[in-house]
Amino acid sequence: MNNLNALVSIVSRDDDTIIVQGPVTIYNVVRLTQDGIALFDDHQLMIDLDKVTEVDSTIISMLLEWLRATRKNTYPLQFINMPESLKSLIQLYDVVELISIPVNQTTNQRVA
């Protein structure tokens, strides 16, 4: 990749939305996980994954860690705008009960 911006990953907050941008892979998942947790508070939060450009299976561990970090809050995290590749991983690892795929974004394809 020649575009350096394509390699940059950040987690930021806009009101009650946590925005994840860029790739989420083994190379940056620990930092992104910690950066996200640092933005959590006692309010209901949405995690917007629309700007995620690349994933590997480590994104599952990040989302599960974020769910654990907010378990003590009365408001659950809500994941929105999931890329198809993430939805496939959630189904592949059979963690749909833990990481809900938004109803309006459910894919009809089942990963074998």
Backbone bond lengths (Angstrom), bond angles and torsions (degrees), N, CA, C in turn:
res aa  C-N    CA-C-N  psi(-1)  N-CA   C-N-CA  omega(-1)  CA-C   N-CA-C  phi
1 M - - - 1.445 - - 1.517 109.46 -
2 N 1.287 116.51 130.77 1.441 120.71 177.45 1.513 112.95 -89.85
3 N 1.304 118.04 -22.14 1.446 122.11 -177.15 1.526 109.74 -86.70
4 L 1.330 116.76 110.33 1.462 121.25 -178.59 1.514 111.31 -62.60
5 N 1.336 118.32 -33.96 1.457 120.96 -179.99 1.519 112.42 -62.00
6 A 1.318 117.66 -26.08 1.458 120.88 179.01 1.526 110.93 -69.75
7 L 1.329 116.93 -19.08 1.460 121.06 -179.22 1.526 112.99 -94.32
8 V 1.330 117.64 -11.96 1.451 122.14 -176.41 1.524 109.52 -84.12
9 S 1.323 115.52 132.06 1.452 121.20 177.33 1.518 108.66 -122.34
10 I 1.325 115.45 135.54 1.461 119.22 177.63 1.515 110.13 -140.20
11 V 1.329 114.02 157.18 1.454 122.37 172.14 1.523 104.98 -122.93
12 S 1.326 116.32 125.38 1.457 120.40 -179.17 1.525 109.12 -135.24
13 R 1.321 114.74 170.35 1.464 119.23 -179.33 1.513 110.04 -126.41
14 D 1.332 115.54 137.00 1.455 123.51 174.25 1.524 106.29 -130.83
15 D 1.321 117.27 103.86 1.465 123.41 -173.94 1.534 109.44 56.62
16 D 1.331 117.56 -117.80 1.461 120.99 -178.21 1.528 112.37 -101.57
17 T 1.320 116.18 26.01 1.457 120.94 179.26 1.520 109.83 -123.08
18 I 1.318 115.24 126.49 1.460 122.20 172.13 1.522 106.41 -94.25
19 I 1.315 116.38 125.94 1.465 121.58 -176.46 1.525 109.01 -110.41
20 V 1.320 115.87 125.20 1.459 121.93 177.48 1.527 106.93 -105.48
21 Q 1.333 115.78 127.37 1.463 120.75 -178.07 1.518 110.26 -127.24
22 G 1.329 115.61 140.01 1.453 121.68 175.66 1.521 112.34 91.77
23 P 1.327 116.25 -169.67 1.467 120.05 -178.92 1.529 111.91 -74.10
24 V 1.328 115.27 146.69 1.464 122.13 172.43 1.524 105.64 -123.27
25 T 1.319 115.03 101.48 1.469 121.17 -175.67 1.515 109.97 -137.41
26 I 1.296 115.45 178.92 1.461 121.82 -179.57 1.538 111.46 -56.32
27 Y 1.308 117.08 -24.37 1.460 121.05 -176.59 1.523 113.91 -76.33
28 N 1.337 117.69 -20.08 1.460 118.58 -176.72 1.524 114.07 -138.13
29 V 1.304 118.56 3.60 1.461 120.83 -171.77 1.531 112.60 -65.18
30 V 1.306 119.00 -33.86 1.472 120.35 -179.91 1.529 109.80 -65.16
31 R 1.325 116.37 -46.88 1.472 119.92 -179.97 1.524 110.82 -63.86
32 L 1.341 117.10 -44.45 1.453 120.21 -179.79 1.527 111.69 -63.38
33 T 1.320 117.13 -38.75 1.459 121.39 177.71 1.526 110.10 -60.67
34 Q 1.322 116.68 -48.43 1.462 121.42 179.99 1.528 111.74 -65.10
35 D 1.328 116.49 -41.90 1.471 120.58 178.76 1.523 111.03 -61.47
36 G 1.314 116.74 -39.97 1.460 120.34 179.08 1.514 111.89 -66.18
37 I 1.320 117.09 -46.80 1.470 121.06 -179.61 1.522 110.78 -59.41
38 A 1.320 117.07 -36.51 1.463 121.08 179.38 1.529 112.29 -62.91
39 L 1.329 117.98 -20.12 1.461 122.39 -178.73 1.525 113.26 -94.23
40 F 1.322 118.35 -6.78 1.455 121.78 -176.68 1.524 110.66 -75.71
41 D 1.339 115.22 151.08 1.458 121.76 172.85 1.528 108.20 -146.61
42 D 1.313 117.56 -160.14 1.467 121.52 -175.50 1.523 113.93 -88.43
43 H 1.308 118.01 16.27 1.461 121.75 -179.56 1.522 110.56 -105.74
44 Q 1.323 114.93 157.73 1.458 119.21 174.44 1.521 108.84 -65.98
45 L 1.301 115.88 131.20 1.459 121.36 -177.45 1.520 110.82 -122.46
46 M 1.316 114.84 145.03 1.447 121.69 170.67 1.523 107.44 -105.96
47 I 1.313 116.13 138.25 1.454 122.08 175.59 1.523 106.92 -104.48
48 D 1.333 116.19 109.81 1.456 121.45 -178.16 1.525 109.26 -92.66
49 L 1.316 116.08 115.47 1.460 122.70 -176.23 1.528 112.54 -105.48
50 D 1.315 116.83 15.02 1.459 121.75 -175.87 1.530 112.88 -62.47
51 K 1.314 117.48 -31.00 1.467 120.78 -175.39 1.531 112.94 -97.32
52 V 1.325 116.63 11.42 1.464 120.34 174.89 1.526 107.58 -73.87
53 T 1.329 115.97 126.96 1.467 120.04 -173.53 1.517 113.98 -100.86
54 E 1.331 117.43 -21.70 1.466 121.44 -177.36 1.518 107.77 -156.99
55 V 1.322 116.61 142.81 1.462 120.54 177.26 1.520 110.10 -137.30
56 D 1.309 114.52 155.28 1.459 121.18 164.12 1.525 105.51 -131.63
57 S 1.304 117.68 -176.36 1.469 120.55 -173.12 1.520 113.73 -62.67
58 T 1.318 118.48 -16.58 1.474 119.85 -179.61 1.522 112.43 -67.59
59 I 1.314 118.59 -18.94 1.466 119.55 177.66 1.525 110.69 -63.66
60 I 1.318 116.89 -30.20 1.472 120.71 177.08 1.528 109.95 -60.58
61 S 1.328 116.89 -44.88 1.468 120.04 179.79 1.523 110.55 -64.38
62 M 1.325 118.16 -36.47 1.463 121.05 178.68 1.527 110.38 -63.83
63 L 1.321 116.85 -47.99 1.460 119.51 -178.78 1.524 111.43 -64.91
64 L 1.322 117.49 -39.42 1.466 120.29 177.54 1.534 111.13 -65.44
65 E 1.314 117.49 -39.19 1.467 121.08 177.70 1.524 110.14 -64.95
66 W 1.322 117.28 -40.00 1.457 119.93 176.92 1.529 111.20 -64.05
67 L 1.316 117.08 -39.50 1.470 120.07 176.48 1.527 110.60 -63.12
68 R 1.327 117.35 -42.22 1.471 120.70 177.55 1.526 111.01 -62.39
69 A 1.317 116.53 -41.24 1.463 120.89 -177.36 1.528 111.93 -65.34
70 T 1.318 117.74 -26.01 1.466 120.64 -178.73 1.522 112.50 -104.49
71 R 1.295 117.24 5.82 1.466 121.00 -177.30 1.529 111.92 -58.65
72 K 1.333 117.18 -34.40 1.458 120.42 -178.20 1.535 112.43 -71.85
73 N 1.323 117.02 -19.32 1.463 120.82 178.66 1.520 110.11 -77.87
74 T 1.313 115.44 153.25 1.464 118.97 178.68 1.520 111.33 -79.35
75 Y 1.336 117.07 -12.43 1.454 121.52 -179.42 1.523 110.77 -105.42
76 P 1.315 117.62 123.09 1.470 119.28 178.72 1.531 111.54 -78.52
77 L 1.307 115.28 160.05 1.460 120.44 172.00 1.517 108.66 -74.13
78 Q 1.295 115.57 147.76 1.463 121.07 175.04 1.518 107.27 -123.83
79 F 1.326 116.47 122.43 1.457 121.93 179.19 1.519 108.98 -92.63
80 I 1.335 116.43 130.25 1.460 120.67 -179.56 1.528 109.78 -129.82
81 N 1.307 115.42 159.55 1.469 123.29 175.86 1.531 113.16 54.40
82 M 1.302 115.25 48.42 1.468 120.02 179.78 1.520 111.06 -72.17
83 P 1.325 117.34 133.83 1.465 118.77 172.77 1.535 110.11 -67.34
84 E 1.316 115.89 152.41 1.466 120.57 -179.76 1.532 111.76 -56.29
85 S 1.322 116.81 -37.10 1.465 119.93 -179.23 1.530 111.32 -62.95
86 L 1.323 117.74 -35.67 1.460 120.96 177.63 1.529 110.65 -71.51
87 K 1.320 116.81 -42.36 1.467 119.40 177.75 1.526 110.52 -58.94
88 S 1.321 116.21 -39.87 1.466 120.47 178.59 1.530 111.21 -63.75
89 L 1.332 116.99 -41.87 1.469 120.25 178.60 1.531 111.24 -64.86
90 I 1.326 117.29 -41.12 1.462 121.22 178.89 1.525 109.98 -60.01
91 Q 1.328 116.73 -41.94 1.457 120.33 178.20 1.519 111.27 -71.22
92 L 1.323 117.33 -41.44 1.458 121.69 -179.62 1.523 111.69 -58.96
93 Y 1.334 115.98 -44.41 1.465 120.61 -178.94 1.522 112.50 -86.81
94 D 1.324 117.24 3.68 1.460 123.61 175.36 1.534 111.81 54.00
95 V 1.337 115.45 49.50 1.462 120.76 177.69 1.529 111.44 -117.18
96 V 1.331 115.85 25.41 1.461 120.73 -179.42 1.527 110.64 -61.09
97 E 1.310 117.89 -32.67 1.462 120.39 178.83 1.524 111.76 -70.11
98 L 1.314 117.77 -23.69 1.462 121.82 179.61 1.524 112.22 -94.81
99 I 1.317 116.22 -40.80 1.461 122.70 179.57 1.520 106.68 -117.91
100 S 1.301 115.58 96.27 1.467 120.39 -175.70 1.513 111.36 -70.60
101 I 1.310 114.55 133.53 1.455 120.93 171.57 1.523 105.81 -83.44
102 P 1.326 117.73 125.75 1.467 119.43 -178.34 1.527 111.28 -53.26
103 V 1.325 115.83 137.50 1.465 122.01 -175.82 1.520 111.12 -56.96
104 N 1.322 117.19 -41.67 1.462 119.72 -178.10 1.520 112.32 -75.44
105 Q 1.331 117.10 -1.38 1.456 120.63 -179.69 1.518 112.22 -122.63
106 T 1.324 117.98 11.02 1.452 120.84 -177.88 1.526 109.90 -62.55
107 T 1.305 114.80 135.56 1.466 119.49 177.40 1.524 108.68 -94.64
108 N 1.308 116.50 146.22 1.458 120.64 177.91 1.523 112.00 -83.20
109 Q 1.314 116.09 -10.60 1.447 119.55 -179.61 1.517 109.63 -83.44
110 R 1.288 115.81 136.39 1.464 121.89 177.89 1.508 107.35 -108.95
111 V 1.331 116.41 131.55 1.456 120.31 179.52 1.512 108.16 -80.80
112 A 1.309 116.57 129.18 1.472 121.30 -178.25 1.512 110.82 -78.44
